[in-house]
Amino acid sequence: MSRIFITGSTQELGRNAAAELLDADHDVVVHARTAKRARSLTDLMDRGADVVGGDFAELEEVTRLADDVNRLGQMDAVIHNAGIIDGRALLPVNVVAPYVLTALIDRPERLVCRSSGMHTGGRADLSGIDWSDTRATRTYSDTKLLVTALASYVARMWPEVLANAVRPGWVPTRMGSQDATDDLRLGHVTQVWLTTSDMPSAQVTGEYWFHQEILEPHPATRDTAFQEQLVDALATYSGVPLG
């Protein structure tokens, strides 16, 4: 039995992952942006899930949330599932929050970052970036390239942690739209498998996955110099070093 923290757990992929993990008798910590949204997690809490709250658009709330998670005890795995597709909080939610939580949550054995097939259209360029997103400087595709590079950096620097990025597919979620053509029921399966399975095929690190198969990501995500620049920029902005 593992203890697993999932960000963005109130809907769809995050909620489905939490439900499946509870079905398998794992300890689960779920996350909601606000107290109002946390009320939608009552059924999961009734089954034993703990809940933490925090708005990923606010750096102070992200750091507080990391403390809340640590107070619940050591996590065996973290799934960085939360994300948005547009808006002025794009970089804080999709990149800064996963970075800060990775830096501050007591180091787990396994870590999964939610990527996207759209990351291949992202720009591997940090010049002029505004991490606070008070002015729009990056697209959704850019943020998914950055978080995929972050997962690769963690895998390289923390060999004791199995860190991977997962493409869930174009699934019919609030973000993906109802026109999406992939199966929502499969969107969370790889995340659950990577965080709990004892199969040798799941105990790898630094890979980019789609439906339990390894794909080749954008070359920039494997560029160690770019990874270093990204982590340095995030540490400078957030004031939180990645140990």
VMD Tcl script that draws the C-alpha trace (Angstrom):
set ca {
  {0.00 0.00 0.00}
  {1.35 3.42 -1.05}
  {0.54 6.98 -0.02}
  {-0.01 9.15 -3.07}
  {-0.68 12.88 -3.46}
  {-2.57 14.03 -6.56}
  {-2.90 17.69 -7.49}
  {-6.00 18.88 -9.28}
  {-8.22 16.08 -7.98}
  {-11.71 17.54 -8.17}
  {-12.49 16.55 -11.75}
  {-11.85 14.01 -14.45}
  {-8.27 12.71 -14.68}
  {-7.21 13.56 -11.14}
  {-10.46 12.38 -9.60}
  {-10.41 9.17 -11.65}
  {-6.85 8.44 -10.56}
  {-7.77 9.01 -6.91}
  {-10.79 6.74 -7.15}
  {-8.81 3.91 -8.73}
  {-6.06 4.21 -6.13}
  {-8.62 4.08 -3.33}
  {-10.17 1.02 -4.96}
  {-6.75 -0.62 -4.67}
  {-6.52 0.29 -0.95}
  {-3.83 2.93 -1.31}
  {-3.72 6.01 0.93}
  {-4.60 9.03 -1.17}
  {-4.23 12.77 -0.61}
  {-6.37 14.84 -2.95}
  {-6.19 18.54 -3.74}
  {-8.72 21.27 -4.46}
  {-8.11 24.88 -5.37}
  {-10.72 26.26 -2.98}
  {-12.83 25.12 -0.05}
  {-15.90 25.29 -2.28}
  {-14.32 22.94 -4.81}
  {-13.18 20.64 -2.00}
  {-16.83 19.88 -1.26}
  {-16.94 17.90 -4.52}
  {-14.42 15.50 -2.97}
  {-16.69 14.41 -0.11}
  {-17.23 10.97 -1.61}
  {-13.47 10.38 -1.83}
  {-12.96 11.66 1.71}
  {-15.69 9.31 2.92}
  {-13.57 6.51 1.49}
  {-10.52 7.66 3.44}
  {-8.84 10.28 1.26}
  {-7.22 13.28 2.94}
  {-7.72 16.66 1.30}
  {-5.48 19.71 1.04}
  {-6.29 23.04 -0.55}
  {-4.47 25.80 -2.33}
  {-4.65 28.03 -5.37}
  {-1.71 27.26 -7.67}
  {-1.87 30.76 -9.11}
  {-0.63 32.07 -5.74}
  {2.95 31.19 -4.79}
  {2.33 31.62 -1.06}
  {-0.54 29.14 -1.19}
  {1.62 26.62 -3.04}
  {4.33 26.77 -0.37}
  {1.73 26.46 2.39}
  {0.18 23.48 0.64}
  {3.58 21.74 0.53}
  {3.79 22.13 4.31}
  {0.27 20.71 4.65}
  {1.23 17.66 2.60}
  {4.40 17.09 4.61}
  {2.43 17.23 7.86}
  {0.32 14.32 6.61}
  {3.43 12.17 6.38}
  {5.84 10.89 3.79}
  {4.37 10.47 0.32}
  {5.46 7.46 -1.70}
  {4.42 9.16 -4.93}
  {3.25 12.54 -6.25}
  {1.17 13.04 -9.39}
  {1.33 16.61 -10.71}
  {-2.02 16.53 -12.48}
  {-3.35 20.09 -12.03}
  {-3.26 22.33 -15.06}
  {-5.07 24.95 -17.10}
  {-5.08 25.51 -20.85}
  {-5.19 29.31 -20.97}
  {-5.49 32.42 -18.86}
  {-3.14 34.65 -16.93}
  {-2.16 31.94 -14.45}
  {-0.86 29.57 -17.12}
  {2.79 29.57 -16.07}
  {2.17 29.67 -12.30}
  {-0.24 26.73 -12.40}
  {1.38 24.56 -15.06}
  {5.07 25.08 -14.30}
  {5.84 27.09 -11.16}
  {3.55 25.08 -8.85}
  {4.90 21.65 -9.88}
  {8.43 22.96 -9.47}
  {7.83 24.43 -6.00}
  {5.95 21.37 -4.77}
  {8.70 19.10 -6.07}
  {11.25 21.19 -4.22}
  {9.34 21.42 -0.92}
  {7.45 18.15 -0.51}
  {9.56 15.52 1.24}
  {11.13 13.56 -1.58}
  {8.90 10.69 -2.75}
  {9.99 7.49 -4.44}
  {8.02 8.23 -7.58}
  {6.90 11.40 -9.33}
  {4.72 11.90 -12.39}
  {4.21 15.18 -14.27}
  {1.23 15.55 -16.58}
  {2.48 16.53 -19.99}
  {0.66 16.75 -23.32}
  {1.19 15.79 -26.92}
  {1.02 19.53 -27.58}
  {4.40 19.96 -25.84}
  {6.06 19.10 -29.17}
  {4.86 22.47 -30.46}
  {6.32 24.34 -27.48}
  {9.24 26.76 -27.57}
  {12.45 25.90 -25.73}
  {13.16 29.54 -24.99}
  {13.20 31.22 -21.59}
  {14.00 34.74 -22.78}
  {11.49 37.37 -21.72}
  {9.46 34.91 -19.69}
  {7.15 36.33 -17.00}
  {6.63 33.54 -14.49}
  {3.95 35.53 -12.66}
  {1.95 35.77 -15.92}
  {0.96 39.37 -15.29}
  {1.54 39.56 -19.03}
  {1.08 36.55 -21.28}
  {4.48 35.36 -22.45}
  {3.94 31.65 -23.07}
  {1.37 29.22 -24.48}
  {-0.06 25.98 -23.13}
  {2.28 24.05 -25.43}
  {5.25 25.96 -24.02}
  {4.26 25.14 -20.43}
  {3.97 21.44 -21.21}
  {7.41 21.42 -22.81}
  {8.78 23.08 -19.67}
  {7.16 20.67 -17.22}
  {8.35 17.70 -19.32}
  {11.88 19.10 -19.13}
  {11.45 19.48 -15.36}
  {10.56 15.80 -15.02}
  {13.67 14.89 -17.02}
  {15.80 17.10 -14.79}
  {14.47 15.46 -11.62}
  {15.09 12.00 -13.08}
  {18.68 12.96 -13.87}
  {19.49 14.73 -10.62}
  {17.57 12.47 -8.22}
  {18.36 8.91 -9.36}
  {16.60 7.49 -6.32}
  {13.30 8.97 -7.58}
  {11.43 7.47 -10.52}
  {10.36 10.65 -12.32}
  {8.39 10.56 -15.55}
  {6.11 12.67 -17.74}
  {2.79 11.35 -19.04}
  {0.69 12.37 -22.01}
  {-2.90 11.42 -21.09}
  {-4.20 11.93 -24.62}
  {-6.80 14.28 -26.03}
  {-9.61 13.26 -23.72}
  {-13.08 14.81 -23.26}
  {-12.42 16.88 -20.16}
  {-13.21 20.48 -19.29}
  {-9.81 21.36 -20.77}
  {-9.87 18.94 -23.67}
  {-13.44 19.72 -24.83}
  {-16.16 17.23 -25.64}
  {-14.82 16.92 -29.20}
  {-11.77 15.02 -27.93}
  {-11.24 11.63 -29.53}
  {-9.24 9.69 -26.90}
  {-10.81 7.56 -24.16}
  {-11.20 9.40 -20.85}
  {-11.22 6.04 -19.06}
  {-7.60 5.49 -20.16}
  {-6.39 9.02 -19.42}
  {-5.30 8.31 -15.84}
  {-4.21 4.66 -16.16}
  {-0.53 5.31 -16.90}
  {-0.20 7.72 -13.96}
  {-1.63 5.14 -11.56}
  {0.53 2.38 -13.03}
  {3.75 4.41 -12.80}
  {3.12 5.35 -9.18}
  {2.15 1.92 -7.85}
  {3.22 -0.94 -10.09}
  {6.03 -3.33 -9.13}
  {6.42 -4.42 -12.75}
  {9.96 -3.79 -14.06}
  {8.48 -1.96 -17.04}
  {6.98 0.65 -14.69}
  {10.12 1.12 -12.62}
  {11.98 3.36 -15.02}
  {12.78 7.05 -14.91}
  {13.19 10.03 -17.18}
  {10.72 8.86 -19.81}
  {7.73 10.34 -21.63}
  {4.72 8.01 -21.66}
  {1.44 7.57 -23.52}
  {-0.86 4.68 -22.58}
  {1.95 2.73 -20.88}
  {4.24 3.07 -23.88}
  {7.39 5.19 -24.03}
  {7.44 7.87 -26.72}
  {10.21 10.25 -27.71}
  {9.57 13.77 -26.38}
  {10.68 17.11 -27.81}
  {14.51 17.01 -27.97}
  {14.81 20.13 -25.82}
  {13.32 18.30 -22.84}
  {16.39 16.04 -22.79}
  {18.86 18.91 -23.25}
  {20.69 19.12 -19.91}
  {21.79 22.72 -20.48}
  {18.18 23.77 -21.10}
  {17.04 21.84 -18.02}
  {19.61 23.66 -15.90}
  {18.52 27.04 -17.26}
  {14.89 26.22 -16.56}
  {15.49 25.14 -12.97}
  {17.76 28.11 -12.30}
  {15.08 30.49 -13.61}
  {12.38 28.87 -11.50}
  {14.56 28.92 -8.38}
  {15.34 32.60 -8.91}
  {11.70 33.52 -9.39}
  {10.25 31.43 -6.58}
  {13.09 31.78 -4.09}
  {12.89 27.99 -3.65}
  {15.93 25.94 -4.69}
  {15.50 22.40 -5.97}
  {17.81 20.52 -3.61}
}
mol new
graphics top color blue
foreach p $ca { graphics top sphere $p radius 0.5 }
foreach p [lrange $ca 0 end-1] q [lrange $ca 1 end] { graphics top cylinder $p $q radius 0.2 }
display resetview
